Amino acid sequence: MNHSESHLDVVVIGGGINGVGVAQAVAAAGYSVALLEKSAIAAGTSSKSSKLIHGGLRYLENFDFKLVRESLKERELLLQLAPTLVKRLPFFIPLYQQSSRSTLKVATGLMLYRLLAGFHSKTGFRVVHRREWEQLDDLKLDGLKKVFQYWDAQTDDVALTRAVMRSAQQLGVELHSPAEFLCAESLDHGYRISYREAGATRQMQATIAVNAAGPWADAVAQRFKPALPVIATQNVQGTHIEIDMQLSRGAYYLEAPADKRAVFVIPWMGRTLIGTTETLYTGGPDDVHPLESEIDYLKSVFSHYFSNGNIEINAAWAGLRVLPAADTSAFTRTRESSIVADDAQQPHALTVFGGKITSYRVTAGKVLQLCKQTLEKRSAIADTAKLHLET
Ligand SMILES: Cc1cc2nc3c(=O)[nH]c(=O)nc-3n(C[C@H](O)[C@H](O)[C@H](O)COP(=O)(O)OP(=O)(O)OC[C@H]3O[C@@H](n4cnc5c(N)ncnc54)[C@H](O)[C@@H]3O)c2cc1C
């Protein structure tokens, strides 16, 4: 053993929302932690999201009540902990003669959403009166039969991820970025981790390695000796476009005419985001980019619903969701995270698959519980449910 190598309780690989969330939670529980990020904090999927802190109204259609309830609880907590980063946003759902979801179905979904959020919070919904329709950002009124308005929340995904990282550093987490994890060799009680930082290859040891590399998780698992167990997943690409239009009332939850998927039109920094798509992706995660067909699909949803002809695209980007492999449509597959351990009783390596920005603390909490099975008991130094996050 090289005695100059530092030995930590936990090394986290990946500085997306899941990695920084795990680092924060494990450090708050009193353990020593380092985090390796190969590019920059939030450089991966965590900067390509729809930027919603939400329960996910549409997951109710898949009867994913547990995930919705859990995410709504997190939404309310994040609104309190990070008021400058997470803000309530009104959403409008226009229903037309040709909409596939009936008024009754949407009203029932909104009622359930409210119920799952807890009636105490500001989570009501309403039917928007006809006289207000004219003020709905050039929304086409032809065939419009009902408009519902409800509340969810929005964040700046990069700023939120950075804020959680800063909170983790305040709890003592050692950040290495840019620092690429190269490989891990199994030791009696943990791993020797090799990583590249500032042009040099360096080592550290850790009792537990957490692979939170998002769409790169399979590749990172293969760099362990022996390779870490994984579950069958698929990377599904989601594209957003940004157009030069300012929404005055809030966000719109629309049904894509082509395939009935939900597409959001969201106000973002004085402009408008339209997203997203779900396209199976089999290439390397570093090469993902928006496809022309996805851009056309998003433009066509927008022009189907809005009479504003200005769809000059300022920017387009794509991110990758890690979803459980299946033959069913990506739209219906769960967004709940899965954690795979190398050993069910005393794990020394854990891999995080999937999840949502909204529920990063829930994912981190599950990882922490597994870490505690292996690590010695320590006194907690903080509670992430009480730590404020600043811009
Ligand atoms: C289109 C789209 C829209 C979404 N919208 C929402 C939404 O509105 N709300 C919501 O709650 N969730 C949303 N999600 C889900 C959410 O964005 C993801 O679940 C979350 O960002 C995943 O975070 P992560 O930390 O697992 O992965 P990532 O953010 O991808 O982080 C992984 C990190 O690992 C690093 N890494 C990889 N390999 C190595 C290595 N060898 N060494 C060191 N570092 C490495 C990468 O650079 C990267 O920074 C959306 C997802 C997509 C794709």
The ligand as an SDF file (V2000), in Angstrom:
LIG
                    3D

 53 58  0  0  0  0  0  0  0  0999 V2000
  -34.5220   15.8230  -21.6040 C   0  0  0  0  0  0  0  0  0  0  0  0
  -34.5880   15.6240  -20.1290 C   0  0  0  0  0  0  0  0  0  0  0  0
  -35.4480   16.4070  -19.3640 C   0  0  0  0  0  0  0  0  0  0  0  0
  -35.5220   16.2180  -17.9930 C   0  0  0  0  0  0  0  0  0  0  0  0
  -36.3180   17.0420  -17.2740 N   0  0  0  0  0  0  0  0  0  0  0  0
  -36.3740   16.9090  -15.9240 C   0  0  0  0  0  0  0  0  0  0  0  0
  -37.1360   17.8280  -15.1610 C   0  0  0  0  0  0  0  0  0  0  0  0
  -37.7210   18.7750  -15.6760 O   0  0  0  0  0  0  0  0  0  0  0  0
  -37.1760   17.6440  -13.8200 N   0  0  0  0  0  0  0  0  0  0  0  0
  -36.5210   16.6170  -13.1930 C   0  0  0  0  0  0  0  0  0  0  0  0
  -36.6490   16.4940  -11.9810 O   0  0  0  0  0  0  0  0  0  0  0  0
  -35.7440   15.7490  -13.8880 N   0  0  0  0  0  0  0  0  0  0  0  0
  -35.6500   15.8830  -15.2420 C   0  0  0  0  0  0  0  0  0  0  0  0
  -34.8710   15.0390  -15.9770 N   0  0  0  0  0  0  0  0  0  0  0  0
  -34.0900   13.9990  -15.2890 C   0  0  0  0  0  0  0  0  0  0  0  0
  -32.7870   14.5710  -14.7400 C   0  0  0  0  0  0  0  0  0  0  0  0
  -32.2740   15.5820  -15.5660 O   0  0  0  0  0  0  0  0  0  0  0  0
  -31.7580   13.4610  -14.5780 C   0  0  0  0  0  0  0  0  0  0  0  0
  -32.3110   12.3680  -13.8970 O   0  0  0  0  0  0  0  0  0  0  0  0
  -30.5430   13.9290  -13.7850 C   0  0  0  0  0  0  0  0  0  0  0  0
  -30.0250   15.1310  -14.3000 O   0  0  0  0  0  0  0  0  0  0  0  0
  -29.4740   12.8470  -13.8230 C   0  0  0  0  0  0  0  0  0  0  0  0
  -28.3860   13.2740  -13.0580 O   0  0  0  0  0  0  0  0  0  0  0  0
  -27.1180   12.3740  -12.8620 P   0  0  0  0  0  0  0  0  0  0  0  0
  -26.2950   13.0170  -11.8100 O   0  0  0  0  0  0  0  0  0  0  0  0
  -27.5130   10.9510  -12.6420 O   0  0  0  0  0  0  0  0  0  0  0  0
  -26.3660   12.3620  -14.2880 O   0  0  0  0  0  0  0  0  0  0  0  0
  -25.5410   13.5200  -15.0140 P   0  0  0  0  0  0  0  0  0  0  0  0
  -26.0910   14.8650  -14.7520 O   0  0  0  0  0  0  0  0  0  0  0  0
  -25.3810   13.1170  -16.4320 O   0  0  0  0  0  0  0  0  0  0  0  0
  -24.1200   13.4650  -14.2830 O   0  0  0  0  0  0  0  0  0  0  0  0
  -23.1660   12.4710  -14.5270 C   0  0  0  0  0  0  0  0  0  0  0  0
  -21.8020   13.1270  -14.4340 C   0  0  0  0  0  0  0  0  0  0  0  0
  -20.7960   12.1210  -14.4440 O   0  0  0  0  0  0  0  0  0  0  0  0
  -19.6570   12.6730  -15.0690 C   0  0  0  0  0  0  0  0  0  0  0  0
  -18.7710   11.5730  -15.4730 N   0  0  0  0  0  0  0  0  0  0  0  0
  -18.9950   10.6400  -16.4280 C   0  0  0  0  0  0  0  0  0  0  0  0
  -17.9490    9.8050  -16.5280 N   0  0  0  0  0  0  0  0  0  0  0  0
  -17.0310   10.1990  -15.6040 C   0  0  0  0  0  0  0  0  0  0  0  0
  -15.7250    9.7590  -15.2370 C   0  0  0  0  0  0  0  0  0  0  0  0
  -15.1370    8.7220  -15.8360 N   0  0  0  0  0  0  0  0  0  0  0  0
  -15.0580   10.4260  -14.2690 N   0  0  0  0  0  0  0  0  0  0  0  0
  -15.6260   11.4980  -13.6290 C   0  0  0  0  0  0  0  0  0  0  0  0
  -16.8640   11.9730  -13.9670 N   0  0  0  0  0  0  0  0  0  0  0  0
  -17.5500   11.3320  -14.9290 C   0  0  0  0  0  0  0  0  0  0  0  0
  -20.2400   13.4590  -16.2450 C   0  0  0  0  0  0  0  0  0  0  0  0
  -19.3500   14.4280  -16.7260 O   0  0  0  0  0  0  0  0  0  0  0  0
  -21.4930   14.0540  -15.6140 C   0  0  0  0  0  0  0  0  0  0  0  0
  -21.2820   15.3680  -15.1210 O   0  0  0  0  0  0  0  0  0  0  0  0
  -34.7460   15.2150  -17.3650 C   0  0  0  0  0  0  0  0  0  0  0  0
  -33.8850   14.4210  -18.1280 C   0  0  0  0  0  0  0  0  0  0  0  0
  -33.7920   14.6350  -19.4970 C   0  0  0  0  0  0  0  0  0  0  0  0
  -32.8500   13.8250  -20.3060 C   0  0  0  0  0  0  0  0  0  0  0  0
  1  2  1  0
  2  3  1  0
  2 52  2  0
  3  4  2  0
  4  5  1  0
  4 50  1  0
  5  6  2  0
  6  7  1  0
  6 13  1  0
  7  8  2  0
  7  9  1  0
  9 10  1  0
 10 11  2  0
 10 12  1  0
 12 13  2  0
 13 14  1  0
 14 15  1  0
 14 50  1  0
 15 16  1  0
 16 17  1  0
 16 18  1  0
 18 19  1  0
 18 20  1  0
 20 21  1  0
 20 22  1  0
 22 23  1  0
 23 24  1  0
 24 25  2  0
 24 26  1  0
 24 27  1  0
 27 28  1  0
 28 29  2  0
 28 30  1  0
 28 31  1  0
 31 32  1  0
 32 33  1  0
 33 34  1  0
 33 48  1  0
 34 35  1  0
 35 36  1  0
 35 46  1  0
 36 37  1  0
 36 45  1  0
 37 38  2  0
 38 39  1  0
 39 40  1  0
 39 45  2  0
 40 41  1  0
 40 42  2  0
 42 43  1  0
 43 44  2  0
 44 45  1  0
 46 47  1  0
 46 48  1  0
 48 49  1  0
 50 51  2  0
 51 52  1  0
 52 53  1  0
M  END
$$$$
